[in-house]
Amino acid sequence: MPPRVYGITMEFKLIKSVSISIGVLFFFGFAPIKQINKPRPWIAPSYTDSLINPFQSNAELLQKGKSLYHAHCIVCHGVMGKGDGDSGFGLEMEPGDLTGKSSSEEKDGAIYWKIETGRSSMPSFSDRLSSNQIWYLVLYIRDLQANNLVPKKQKKEKSH
Ligand code: HEC
């Protein structure tokens, strides 16, 4: 019966085009959702709250932290920690601002853990840096934050 065969072919064509449409929607429909998901908050595990920096900040250790920062971090995080390093653009996740409010309110242990562990484009430094070196970096990041948070007016008064 030729008309029936024709009907089945039509049905098949319809199913085929509907499933292609669903496939296309599935593929492209998720792209915006991925966009919405960033930036995902990065929360250190709560045990890191009890990690205390064994070092007190001083000129010598800040210098060590600065050298390490320049060697390993500046490419993405930028000279002042603003996330504007040459390689910090176009990454899956933005490096963010290490001197901003959320990083400044972070516990020392959380910063230590993030440097050690890494996530997405942020490398893990556990096999490249010693525990002491990571603590020097925490001191240096705190120093960047302190300088960033001083209101401009106060900075001017200081230099008089
Ligand atoms: C290849 C680029 C890259 C390098 C090199 C890099 N980072 Fe990052 N860093 C990132 C990115 C991207 C993020 C955000 C990661 C995320 O949210 O998933 C990040 C996040 C962080 C955070 C967490 C910020 C927050 O508030 O959650 C800290 C702290 C940090 N980096 C410190 C460092 C230090 C210190 C170094 C050097 C030892 C370093 N990073 C090297 C790309 C980099």
Residues whose N, C-alpha, C, O or C-beta is under 5 A from the ligand:
A	BS01	HEC	R40 W42 H72 C73 C76 L91 M93 E94 P95 S103 I111 K114 I115 R119 S120 S121 M122 P123 L137
